[in-house]
């Protein structure tokens, strides 16, 4: 989990949420709970994972360019674009 600052704010959570949109999109596609997605985004930030990371398998971050299922790939790509628009507001 992300480290807490004295004010009770999580360090890097917002930055990770904006940076690791593919993890958010993949997590939603897989039906993951929000707390898990946020935790994975924070872990990706801590690890310095590629920005298109989806999830971690062992010590390796699996990225969006490895998605073989056309429906999953389409969903993730569209959702990432939606999230980018949301974060720009």
KOLMIKE-446356 format. One record per atom (N, C-alpha, C, O): x, y, z; atom name. Coordinates in nm, 3 decimals. Layout:
N
<pt c1="X" c2="Y" c3="Z" filum="CA"/>
...
This chain:
89
<pt c1="0.085" c2="-0.118" c3="0.000" filum="N"/>
<pt c1="0.000" c2="0.000" c3="0.000" filum="CA"/>
<pt c1="0.089" c2="0.123" c3="0.000" filum="C"/>
<pt c1="0.204" c2="0.118" c3="0.045" filum="O"/>
<pt c1="0.036" c2="0.233" c3="-0.050" filum="N"/>
<pt c1="0.114" c2="0.357" c3="-0.056" filum="CA"/>
<pt c1="0.142" c2="0.408" c3="0.085" filum="C"/>
<pt c1="0.064" c2="0.384" c3="0.178" filum="O"/>
<pt c1="0.254" c2="0.478" c3="0.100" filum="N"/>
<pt c1="0.292" c2="0.532" c3="0.230" filum="CA"/>
<pt c1="0.207" c2="0.652" c3="0.263" filum="C"/>
<pt c1="0.165" c2="0.726" c3="0.173" filum="O"/>
<pt c1="0.180" c2="0.673" c3="0.394" filum="N"/>
<pt c1="0.100" c2="0.788" c3="0.436" filum="CA"/>
<pt c1="0.191" c2="0.902" c3="0.477" filum="C"/>
<pt c1="0.296" c2="0.880" c3="0.537" filum="O"/>
<pt c1="0.149" c2="1.024" c3="0.445" filum="N"/>
<pt c1="0.215" c2="1.143" c3="0.493" filum="CA"/>
<pt c1="0.149" c2="1.181" c3="0.626" filum="C"/>
<pt c1="0.048" c2="1.123" c3="0.664" filum="O"/>
<pt c1="0.207" c2="1.279" c3="0.695" filum="N"/>
<pt c1="0.154" c2="1.324" c3="0.823" filum="CA"/>
<pt c1="0.009" c2="1.373" c3="0.810" filum="C"/>
<pt c1="-0.070" c2="1.352" c3="0.902" filum="O"/>
<pt c1="-0.027" c2="1.436" c3="0.701" filum="N"/>
<pt c1="-0.162" c2="1.488" c3="0.682" filum="CA"/>
<pt c1="-0.262" c2="1.378" c3="0.648" filum="C"/>
<pt c1="-0.381" c2="1.406" c3="0.634" filum="O"/>
<pt c1="-0.217" c2="1.256" c3="0.634" filum="N"/>
<pt c1="-0.307" c2="1.146" c3="0.603" filum="CA"/>
<pt c1="-0.326" c2="1.125" c3="0.453" filum="C"/>
<pt c1="-0.409" c2="1.043" c3="0.412" filum="O"/>
<pt c1="-0.251" c2="1.196" c3="0.371" filum="N"/>
<pt c1="-0.261" c2="1.179" c3="0.226" filum="CA"/>
<pt c1="-0.166" c2="1.069" c3="0.182" filum="C"/>
<pt c1="-0.057" c2="1.055" c3="0.237" filum="O"/>
<pt c1="-0.207" c2="0.994" c3="0.085" filum="N"/>
<pt c1="-0.121" c2="0.890" c3="0.032" filum="CA"/>
<pt c1="-0.022" c2="0.948" c3="-0.067" filum="C"/>
<pt c1="-0.060" c2="1.019" c3="-0.161" filum="O"/>
<pt c1="0.105" c2="0.919" c3="-0.045" filum="N"/>
<pt c1="0.212" c2="0.969" c3="-0.131" filum="CA"/>
<pt c1="0.205" c2="0.899" c3="-0.266" filum="C"/>
<pt c1="0.207" c2="0.776" c3="-0.273" filum="O"/>
<pt c1="0.198" c2="0.976" c3="-0.371" filum="N"/>
<pt c1="0.205" c2="0.921" c3="-0.505" filum="CA"/>
<pt c1="0.079" c2="0.855" c3="-0.557" filum="C"/>
<pt c1="0.079" c2="0.812" c3="-0.673" filum="O"/>
<pt c1="-0.026" c2="0.843" c3="-0.479" filum="N"/>
<pt c1="-0.146" c2="0.772" c3="-0.526" filum="CA"/>
<pt c1="-0.210" c2="0.846" c3="-0.642" filum="C"/>
<pt c1="-0.245" c2="0.785" c3="-0.744" filum="O"/>
<pt c1="-0.227" c2="0.978" c3="-0.629" filum="N"/>
<pt c1="-0.288" c2="1.053" c3="-0.737" filum="CA"/>
<pt c1="-0.200" c2="1.051" c3="-0.861" filum="C"/>
<pt c1="-0.250" c2="1.035" c3="-0.973" filum="O"/>
<pt c1="-0.069" c2="1.067" c3="-0.841" filum="N"/>
<pt c1="0.024" c2="1.062" c3="-0.955" filum="CA"/>
<pt c1="0.016" c2="0.925" c3="-1.023" filum="C"/>
<pt c1="0.011" c2="0.918" c3="-1.146" filum="O"/>
<pt c1="0.015" c2="0.818" c3="-0.945" filum="N"/>
<pt c1="0.007" c2="0.683" c3="-1.001" filum="CA"/>
<pt c1="-0.126" c2="0.661" c3="-1.071" filum="C"/>
<pt c1="-0.132" c2="0.596" c3="-1.176" filum="O"/>
<pt c1="-0.234" c2="0.716" c3="-1.014" filum="N"/>
<pt c1="-0.367" c2="0.701" c3="-1.076" filum="CA"/>
<pt c1="-0.372" c2="0.767" c3="-1.212" filum="C"/>
<pt c1="-0.437" c2="0.716" c3="-1.303" filum="O"/>
<pt c1="-0.305" c2="0.879" c3="-1.226" filum="N"/>
<pt c1="-0.302" c2="0.950" c3="-1.355" filum="CA"/>
<pt c1="-0.206" c2="0.883" c3="-1.453" filum="C"/>
<pt c1="-0.230" c2="0.883" c3="-1.573" filum="O"/>
<pt c1="-0.098" c2="0.828" c3="-1.402" filum="N"/>
<pt c1="0.006" c2="0.772" c3="-1.487" filum="CA"/>
<pt c1="-0.028" c2="0.631" c3="-1.536" filum="C"/>
<pt c1="-0.003" c2="0.598" c3="-1.652" filum="O"/>
<pt c1="-0.084" c2="0.550" c3="-1.450" filum="N"/>
<pt c1="-0.106" c2="0.408" c3="-1.482" filum="CA"/>
<pt c1="-0.253" c2="0.380" c3="-1.516" filum="C"/>
<pt c1="-0.322" c2="0.306" c3="-1.447" filum="O"/>
<pt c1="-0.297" c2="0.443" c3="-1.625" filum="N"/>
<pt c1="-0.436" c2="0.430" c3="-1.669" filum="CA"/>
<pt c1="-0.466" c2="0.290" c3="-1.722" filum="C"/>
<pt c1="-0.579" c2="0.242" c3="-1.712" filum="O"/>
<pt c1="-0.366" c2="0.224" c3="-1.778" filum="N"/>
<pt c1="-0.387" c2="0.089" c3="-1.830" filum="CA"/>
<pt c1="-0.419" c2="-0.009" c3="-1.716" filum="C"/>
<pt c1="-0.499" c2="-0.101" c3="-1.734" filum="O"/>
<pt c1="-0.358" c2="0.011" c3="-1.600" filum="N"/>
<pt c1="-0.388" c2="-0.074" c3="-1.485" filum="CA"/>
<pt c1="-0.533" c2="-0.052" c3="-1.443" filum="C"/>
<pt c1="-0.604" c2="-0.148" c3="-1.412" filum="O"/>
<pt c1="-0.578" c2="0.073" c3="-1.442" filum="N"/>
<pt c1="-0.718" c2="0.104" c3="-1.410" filum="CA"/>
<pt c1="-0.811" c2="0.035" c3="-1.510" filum="C"/>
<pt c1="-0.906" c2="-0.032" c3="-1.471" filum="O"/>
<pt c1="-0.784" c2="0.052" c3="-1.639" filum="N"/>
<pt c1="-0.871" c2="-0.005" c3="-1.742" filum="CA"/>
<pt c1="-0.873" c2="-0.157" c3="-1.735" filum="C"/>
<pt c1="-0.979" c2="-0.219" c3="-1.746" filum="O"/>
<pt c1="-0.755" c2="-0.218" c3="-1.717" filum="N"/>
<pt c1="-0.747" c2="-0.364" c3="-1.709" filum="CA"/>
<pt c1="-0.820" c2="-0.415" c3="-1.584" filum="C"/>
<pt c1="-0.893" c2="-0.514" c3="-1.589" filum="O"/>
<pt c1="-0.800" c2="-0.347" c3="-1.475" filum="N"/>
<pt c1="-0.868" c2="-0.386" c3="-1.351" filum="CA"/>
<pt c1="-1.019" c2="-0.380" c3="-1.364" filum="C"/>
<pt c1="-1.089" c2="-0.469" c3="-1.317" filum="O"/>
<pt c1="-1.068" c2="-0.274" c3="-1.428" filum="N"/>
<pt c1="-1.213" c2="-0.264" c3="-1.451" filum="CA"/>
<pt c1="-1.261" c2="-0.377" c3="-1.541" filum="C"/>
<pt c1="-1.364" c2="-0.438" c3="-1.516" filum="O"/>
<pt c1="-1.185" c2="-0.405" c3="-1.646" filum="N"/>
<pt c1="-1.220" c2="-0.513" c3="-1.739" filum="CA"/>
<pt c1="-1.228" c2="-0.647" c3="-1.666" filum="C"/>
<pt c1="-1.316" c2="-0.729" c3="-1.693" filum="O"/>
<pt c1="-1.136" c2="-0.669" c3="-1.574" filum="N"/>
<pt c1="-1.130" c2="-0.795" c3="-1.500" filum="CA"/>
<pt c1="-1.225" c2="-0.800" c3="-1.381" filum="C"/>
<pt c1="-1.240" c2="-0.904" c3="-1.318" filum="O"/>
<pt c1="-1.290" c2="-0.687" c3="-1.351" filum="N"/>
<pt c1="-1.385" c2="-0.683" c3="-1.239" filum="CA"/>
<pt c1="-1.320" c2="-0.665" c3="-1.104" filum="C"/>
<pt c1="-1.379" c2="-0.701" c3="-1.001" filum="O"/>
<pt c1="-1.200" c2="-0.609" c3="-1.101" filum="N"/>
<pt c1="-1.128" c2="-0.588" c3="-0.975" filum="CA"/>
<pt c1="-1.192" c2="-0.475" c3="-0.894" filum="C"/>
<pt c1="-1.253" c2="-0.383" c3="-0.949" filum="O"/>
<pt c1="-1.178" c2="-0.484" c3="-0.764" filum="N"/>
<pt c1="-1.227" c2="-0.380" c3="-0.673" filum="CA"/>
<pt c1="-1.136" c2="-0.257" c3="-0.683" filum="C"/>
<pt c1="-1.017" c2="-0.269" c3="-0.714" filum="O"/>
<pt c1="-1.193" c2="-0.139" c3="-0.658" filum="N"/>
<pt c1="-1.119" c2="-0.014" c3="-0.669" filum="CA"/>
<pt c1="-0.994" c2="-0.013" c3="-0.580" filum="C"/>
<pt c1="-0.888" c2="0.031" c3="-0.625" filum="O"/>
<pt c1="-1.005" c2="-0.060" c3="-0.456" filum="N"/>
<pt c1="-0.890" c2="-0.056" c3="-0.366" filum="CA"/>
<pt c1="-0.773" c2="-0.138" c3="-0.422" filum="C"/>
<pt c1="-0.657" c2="-0.101" c3="-0.405" filum="O"/>
<pt c1="-0.804" c2="-0.247" c3="-0.490" filum="N"/>
<pt c1="-0.700" c2="-0.331" c3="-0.549" filum="CA"/>
<pt c1="-0.633" c2="-0.259" c3="-0.667" filum="C"/>
<pt c1="-0.510" c2="-0.262" c3="-0.681" filum="O"/>
<pt c1="-0.714" c2="-0.195" c3="-0.749" filum="N"/>
<pt c1="-0.660" c2="-0.121" c3="-0.864" filum="CA"/>
<pt c1="-0.568" c2="-0.009" c3="-0.816" filum="C"/>
<pt c1="-0.458" c2="0.007" c3="-0.869" filum="O"/>
<pt c1="-0.612" c2="0.067" c3="-0.717" filum="N"/>
<pt c1="-0.530" c2="0.176" c3="-0.663" filum="CA"/>
<pt c1="-0.400" c2="0.122" c3="-0.605" filum="C"/>
<pt c1="-0.294" c2="0.181" c3="-0.623" filum="O"/>
<pt c1="-0.408" c2="0.010" c3="-0.536" filum="N"/>
<pt c1="-0.289" c2="-0.053" c3="-0.478" filum="CA"/>
<pt c1="-0.191" c2="-0.095" c3="-0.588" filum="C"/>
<pt c1="-0.070" c2="-0.076" c3="-0.574" filum="O"/>
<pt c1="-0.243" c2="-0.153" c3="-0.696" filum="N"/>
<pt c1="-0.158" c2="-0.195" c3="-0.807" filum="CA"/>
<pt c1="-0.094" c2="-0.076" c3="-0.877" filum="C"/>
<pt c1="0.021" c2="-0.083" c3="-0.920" filum="O"/>
<pt c1="-0.169" c2="0.034" c3="-0.889" filum="N"/>
<pt c1="-0.113" c2="0.156" c3="-0.948" filum="CA"/>
<pt c1="0.001" c2="0.210" c3="-0.861" filum="C"/>
<pt c1="0.104" c2="0.253" c3="-0.913" filum="O"/>
<pt c1="-0.018" c2="0.207" c3="-0.730" filum="N"/>
<pt c1="0.087" c2="0.254" c3="-0.639" filum="CA"/>
<pt c1="0.210" c2="0.164" c3="-0.647" filum="C"/>
<pt c1="0.323" c2="0.212" c3="-0.644" filum="O"/>
<pt c1="0.188" c2="0.033" c3="-0.659" filum="N"/>
<pt c1="0.299" c2="-0.061" c3="-0.673" filum="CA"/>
<pt c1="0.374" c2="-0.037" c3="-0.804" filum="C"/>
<pt c1="0.497" c2="-0.041" c3="-0.807" filum="O"/>
<pt c1="0.301" c2="-0.011" c3="-0.910" filum="N"/>
<pt c1="0.364" c2="0.019" c3="-1.039" filum="CA"/>
<pt c1="0.450" c2="0.145" c3="-1.029" filum="C"/>
<pt c1="0.561" c2="0.149" c3="-1.083" filum="O"/>
<pt c1="0.400" c2="0.246" c3="-0.961" filum="N"/>
<pt c1="0.476" c2="0.369" c3="-0.941" filum="CA"/>
<pt c1="0.603" c2="0.340" c3="-0.862" filum="C"/>
<pt c1="0.711" c2="0.388" c3="-0.897" filum="O"/>
<pt c1="0.590" c2="0.262" c3="-0.757" filum="N"/>
<pt c1="0.705" c2="0.227" c3="-0.673" filum="CA"/>
<pt c1="0.810" c2="0.149" c3="-0.752" filum="C"/>
<pt c1="0.930" c2="0.170" c3="-0.736" filum="O"/>
<pt c1="0.763" c2="0.057" c3="-0.837" filum="N"/>
<pt c1="0.853" c2="-0.028" c3="-0.916" filum="CA"/>
<pt c1="0.910" c2="0.042" c3="-1.040" filum="C"/>
<pt c1="1.005" c2="-0.006" c3="-1.100" filum="O"/>
<pt c1="0.851" c2="0.155" c3="-1.077" filum="N"/>
<pt c1="0.892" c2="0.220" c3="-1.201" filum="CA"/>
<pt c1="0.849" c2="0.139" c3="-1.323" filum="C"/>
<pt c1="0.923" c2="0.128" c3="-1.421" filum="O"/>
<pt c1="0.729" c2="0.083" c3="-1.316" filum="N"/>
<pt c1="0.676" c2="0.000" c3="-1.425" filum="CA"/>
<pt c1="0.652" c2="0.084" c3="-1.551" filum="C"/>
<pt c1="0.637" c2="0.205" c3="-1.542" filum="O"/>
<pt c1="0.648" c2="0.019" c3="-1.667" filum="N"/>
<pt c1="0.614" c2="0.092" c3="-1.790" filum="CA"/>
<pt c1="0.474" c2="0.153" c3="-1.775" filum="C"/>
<pt c1="0.388" c2="0.097" c3="-1.707" filum="O"/>
<pt c1="0.451" c2="0.268" c3="-1.840" filum="N"/>
<pt c1="0.321" c2="0.335" c3="-1.827" filum="CA"/>
<pt c1="0.205" c2="0.253" c3="-1.881" filum="C"/>
<pt c1="0.091" c2="0.274" c3="-1.839" filum="O"/>
<pt c1="0.232" c2="0.159" c3="-1.972" filum="N"/>
<pt c1="0.124" c2="0.076" c3="-2.025" filum="CA"/>
<pt c1="0.115" c2="-0.059" c3="-1.954" filum="C"/>
<pt c1="0.063" c2="-0.156" c3="-2.008" filum="O"/>
<pt c1="0.167" c2="-0.065" c3="-1.832" filum="N"/>
<pt c1="0.160" c2="-0.188" c3="-1.752" filum="CA"/>
<pt c1="0.014" c2="-0.221" c3="-1.720" filum="C"/>
<pt c1="-0.069" c2="-0.132" c3="-1.702" filum="O"/>
<pt c1="-0.015" c2="-0.351" c3="-1.715" filum="N"/>
<pt c1="-0.148" c2="-0.400" c3="-1.681" filum="CA"/>
<pt c1="-0.151" c2="-0.464" c3="-1.543" filum="C"/>
<pt c1="-0.238" c2="-0.435" c3="-1.461" filum="O"/>
<pt c1="-0.054" c2="-0.552" c3="-1.518" filum="N"/>
<pt c1="-0.044" c2="-0.623" c3="-1.391" filum="CA"/>
<pt c1="0.096" c2="-0.681" c3="-1.377" filum="C"/>
<pt c1="0.172" c2="-0.688" c3="-1.473" filum="O"/>
<pt c1="0.127" c2="-0.722" c3="-1.256" filum="N"/>
<pt c1="0.259" c2="-0.777" c3="-1.228" filum="CA"/>
<pt c1="0.247" c2="-0.928" c3="-1.213" filum="C"/>
<pt c1="0.163" c2="-0.978" c3="-1.138" filum="O"/>
<pt c1="0.332" c2="-1.001" c3="-1.284" filum="N"/>
<pt c1="0.339" c2="-1.147" c3="-1.272" filum="CA"/>
<pt c1="0.481" c2="-1.179" c3="-1.226" filum="C"/>
<pt c1="0.577" c2="-1.162" c3="-1.300" filum="O"/>
<pt c1="0.493" c2="-1.226" c3="-1.102" filum="N"/>
<pt c1="0.625" c2="-1.250" c3="-1.045" filum="CA"/>
<pt c1="0.697" c2="-1.118" c3="-1.030" filum="C"/>
<pt c1="0.651" c2="-1.029" c3="-0.958" filum="O"/>
<pt c1="0.810" c2="-1.105" c3="-1.096" filum="N"/>
<pt c1="0.886" c2="-0.980" c3="-1.092" filum="CA"/>
<pt c1="0.870" c2="-0.898" c3="-1.220" filum="C"/>
<pt c1="0.936" c2="-0.795" c3="-1.236" filum="O"/>
<pt c1="0.783" c2="-0.943" c3="-1.311" filum="N"/>
<pt c1="0.768" c2="-0.879" c3="-1.443" filum="CA"/>
<pt c1="0.633" c2="-0.809" c3="-1.455" filum="C"/>
<pt c1="0.530" c2="-0.863" c3="-1.415" filum="O"/>
<pt c1="0.635" c2="-0.688" c3="-1.510" filum="N"/>
<pt c1="0.512" c2="-0.617" c3="-1.540" filum="CA"/>
<pt c1="0.467" c2="-0.653" c3="-1.681" filum="C"/>
<pt c1="0.542" c2="-0.637" c3="-1.778" filum="O"/>
<pt c1="0.345" c2="-0.703" c3="-1.692" filum="N"/>
<pt c1="0.286" c2="-0.737" c3="-1.821" filum="CA"/>
<pt c1="0.222" c2="-0.610" c3="-1.877" filum="C"/>
<pt c1="0.152" c2="-0.539" c3="-1.805" filum="O"/>
<pt c1="0.246" c2="-0.583" c3="-2.005" filum="N"/>
<pt c1="0.202" c2="-0.456" c3="-2.064" filum="CA"/>
<pt c1="0.088" c2="-0.475" c3="-2.164" filum="C"/>
<pt c1="0.058" c2="-0.586" c3="-2.207" filum="O"/>
<pt c1="0.025" c2="-0.363" c3="-2.199" filum="N"/>
<pt c1="-0.093" c2="-0.364" c3="-2.286" filum="CA"/>
<pt c1="-0.064" c2="-0.419" c3="-2.424" filum="C"/>
<pt c1="-0.152" c2="-0.477" c3="-2.487" filum="O"/>
<pt c1="0.058" c2="-0.402" c3="-2.473" filum="N"/>
<pt c1="0.088" c2="-0.451" c3="-2.608" filum="CA"/>
<pt c1="0.091" c2="-0.604" c3="-2.616" filum="C"/>
<pt c1="0.106" c2="-0.659" c3="-2.725" filum="O"/>
<pt c1="0.078" c2="-0.672" c3="-2.505" filum="N"/>
<pt c1="0.077" c2="-0.819" c3="-2.507" filum="CA"/>
<pt c1="-0.065" c2="-0.877" c3="-2.505" filum="C"/>
<pt c1="-0.081" c2="-0.999" c3="-2.509" filum="O"/>
<pt c1="-0.168" c2="-0.791" c3="-2.498" filum="N"/>
<pt c1="-0.306" c2="-0.840" c3="-2.495" filum="CA"/>
<pt c1="-0.338" c2="-0.905" c3="-2.630" filum="C"/>
<pt c1="-0.325" c2="-0.841" c3="-2.734" filum="O"/>
<pt c1="-0.379" c2="-1.030" c3="-2.627" filum="N"/>
<pt c1="-0.411" c2="-1.102" c3="-2.749" filum="CA"/>
<pt c1="-0.560" c2="-1.100" c3="-2.782" filum="C"/>
<pt c1="-0.599" c2="-1.100" c3="-2.899" filum="O"/>
<pt c1="-0.644" c2="-1.097" c3="-2.678" filum="N"/>
<pt c1="-0.788" c2="-1.097" c3="-2.699" filum="CA"/>
<pt c1="-0.831" c2="-0.962" c3="-2.755" filum="C"/>
<pt c1="-0.812" c2="-0.859" c3="-2.690" filum="O"/>
<pt c1="-0.888" c2="-0.962" c3="-2.875" filum="N"/>
<pt c1="-0.924" c2="-0.837" c3="-2.944" filum="CA"/>
<pt c1="-1.027" c2="-0.756" c3="-2.866" filum="C"/>
<pt c1="-1.022" c2="-0.633" c3="-2.867" filum="O"/>
<pt c1="-1.120" c2="-0.822" c3="-2.798" filum="N"/>
<pt c1="-1.223" c2="-0.752" c3="-2.721" filum="CA"/>
<pt c1="-1.162" c2="-0.685" c3="-2.598" filum="C"/>
<pt c1="-1.195" c2="-0.571" c3="-2.565" filum="O"/>
<pt c1="-1.072" c2="-0.756" c3="-2.531" filum="N"/>
<pt c1="-1.004" c2="-0.700" c3="-2.415" filum="CA"/>
<pt c1="-0.916" c2="-0.582" c3="-2.456" filum="C"/>
<pt c1="-0.915" c2="-0.478" c3="-2.391" filum="O"/>
<pt c1="-0.844" c2="-0.599" c3="-2.565" filum="N"/>
<pt c1="-0.755" c2="-0.493" c3="-2.614" filum="CA"/>
<pt c1="-0.836" c2="-0.369" c3="-2.651" filum="C"/>
<pt c1="-0.797" c2="-0.257" c3="-2.617" filum="O"/>
<pt c1="-0.948" c2="-0.389" c3="-2.719" filum="N"/>
<pt c1="-1.034" c2="-0.279" c3="-2.759" filum="CA"/>
<pt c1="-1.089" c2="-0.206" c3="-2.636" filum="C"/>
<pt c1="-1.089" c2="-0.083" c3="-2.630" filum="O"/>
<pt c1="-1.137" c2="-0.283" c3="-2.538" filum="N"/>
<pt c1="-1.191" c2="-0.223" c3="-2.416" filum="CA"/>
<pt c1="-1.084" c2="-0.139" c3="-2.346" filum="C"/>
<pt c1="-1.108" c2="-0.024" c3="-2.311" filum="O"/>
<pt c1="-0.967" c2="-0.196" c3="-2.326" filum="N"/>
<pt c1="-0.859" c2="-0.127" c3="-2.254" filum="CA"/>
<pt c1="-0.820" c2="0.001" c3="-2.328" filum="C"/>
<pt c1="-0.807" c2="0.106" c3="-2.266" filum="O"/>
<pt c1="-0.802" c2="-0.007" c3="-2.459" filum="N"/>
<pt c1="-0.762" c2="0.111" c3="-2.536" filum="CA"/>
<pt c1="-0.867" c2="0.222" c3="-2.528" filum="C"/>
<pt c1="-0.833" c2="0.339" c3="-2.510" filum="O"/>
<pt c1="-0.994" c2="0.186" c3="-2.543" filum="N"/>
<pt c1="-1.101" c2="0.286" c3="-2.536" filum="CA"/>
<pt c1="-1.111" c2="0.345" c3="-2.396" filum="C"/>
<pt c1="-1.128" c2="0.466" c3="-2.381" filum="O"/>
<pt c1="-1.101" c2="0.261" c3="-2.295" filum="N"/>
<pt c1="-1.113" c2="0.310" c3="-2.157" filum="CA"/>
<pt c1="-0.997" c2="0.401" c3="-2.120" filum="C"/>
<pt c1="-1.017" c2="0.501" c3="-2.051" filum="O"/>
<pt c1="-0.877" c2="0.370" c3="-2.166" filum="N"/>
<pt c1="-0.761" c2="0.456" c3="-2.139" filum="CA"/>
<pt c1="-0.785" c2="0.594" c3="-2.201" filum="C"/>
<pt c1="-0.754" c2="0.695" c3="-2.138" filum="O"/>
<pt c1="-0.839" c2="0.599" c3="-2.321" filum="N"/>
<pt c1="-0.868" c2="0.728" c3="-2.385" filum="CA"/>
<pt c1="-0.973" c2="0.806" c3="-2.306" filum="C"/>
<pt c1="-0.960" c2="0.928" c3="-2.290" filum="O"/>
<pt c1="-1.076" c2="0.737" c3="-2.256" filum="N"/>
<pt c1="-1.177" c2="0.802" c3="-2.172" filum="CA"/>
<pt c1="-1.114" c2="0.858" c3="-2.046" filum="C"/>
<pt c1="-1.142" c2="0.971" c3="-2.006" filum="O"/>
<pt c1="-1.029" c2="0.779" c3="-1.982" filum="N"/>
<pt c1="-0.965" c2="0.822" c3="-1.858" filum="CA"/>
<pt c1="-0.874" c2="0.942" c3="-1.881" filum="C"/>
<pt c1="-0.866" c2="1.032" c3="-1.797" filum="O"/>
<pt c1="-0.804" c2="0.944" c3="-1.993" filum="N"/>
<pt c1="-0.719" c2="1.058" c3="-2.026" filum="CA"/>
<pt c1="-0.801" c2="1.185" c3="-2.037" filum="C"/>
<pt c1="-0.759" c2="1.291" c3="-1.991" filum="O"/>
<pt c1="-0.919" c2="1.175" c3="-2.099" filum="N"/>
<pt c1="-1.007" c2="1.291" c3="-2.112" filum="CA"/>
<pt c1="-1.058" c2="1.337" c3="-1.975" filum="C"/>
<pt c1="-1.066" c2="1.457" c3="-1.948" filum="O"/>
<pt c1="-1.091" c2="1.243" c3="-1.889" filum="N"/>
<pt c1="-1.138" c2="1.276" c3="-1.755" filum="CA"/>
<pt c1="-1.030" c2="1.350" c3="-1.677" filum="C"/>
<pt c1="-1.058" c2="1.451" c3="-1.612" filum="O"/>
<pt c1="-0.906" c2="1.299" c3="-1.682" filum="N"/>
<pt c1="-0.796" c2="1.359" c3="-1.606" filum="CA"/>
<pt c1="-0.755" c2="1.496" c3="-1.659" filum="C"/>
<pt c1="-0.697" c2="1.576" c3="-1.586" filum="O"/>
<pt c1="-0.786" c2="1.523" c3="-1.787" filum="N"/>
<pt c1="-0.750" c2="1.653" c3="-1.844" filum="CA"/>
<pt c1="-0.841" c2="1.765" c3="-1.794" filum="C"/>
<pt c1="-0.805" c2="1.882" c3="-1.803" filum="O"/>
<pt c1="-0.957" c2="1.730" c3="-1.743" filum="N"/>
<pt c1="-1.054" c2="1.832" c3="-1.696" filum="CA"/>
<pt c1="-1.012" c2="1.891" c3="-1.564" filum="C"/>
<pt c1="-1.081" c2="1.978" c3="-1.510" filum="O"/>
